[in-house]
């Protein structure tokens, strides 16, 4: 009975969008289901960070474009301060740079706003259980960016990475530990440690944290 009661505890959601009526509609639909509790709302980055600390949500539904900054940066901050909180990015666009930025910021999912409510509900519950999801448009955009990155300049240190190292680099940039990377890629922790050392050496980086800056720089160069 105890386990059954625990499984019925509503998921705590934080809604972040600068359109007040969109938040009202989303809150109304989700609250009526009984499986969710909207514990907070915000219309900007500052509010999102404050509300995330105040109500400790299970999942944040985050608009990409906010009046005082980027939802992607808000996602990065929230994931850094509250690792147990999942973030789903919501947007009306499937822009290549934004998709990759959201993934690197630690977002668990990226969905377009016109998605059917039933699919959104399934996505929230899937992410809350540790899953990761991307809208098909978003996936296509991310893969296209990766293909462009792989066509690098001959003297670009990125070209010295092998296929396995290229798969590990984005996970490093997300701030994942060796153990988490090993789990995600079905490798041993020792093997991941060896690859990480090799990546840092080849890219002339001194710390793992610099991997995020390296990828952000490549993304900017590709956008330019």
Secondary structure, DSSP 4 states (H G I P E B T S, - for coil): -HHHHHHTSPEEEEEE-S-HHHHHHHHHHHHTTSSEEEEEEESSHHHHHHHHHHH--SEEEEESEETTEEHHHHHHHHHHH-TT-EEEEEES---HHHHHHHHHTT-SEEEETTS-HHHHHHHHHHHHTT--EE-HHHHHHHHHHHHHHHS--TT-GGGGS-HHHHHHHHHHHTT--HHHHHHHHT--HHHHHHHHHHHHHHTT-SSTTHHHHHHHHHHHHHH-
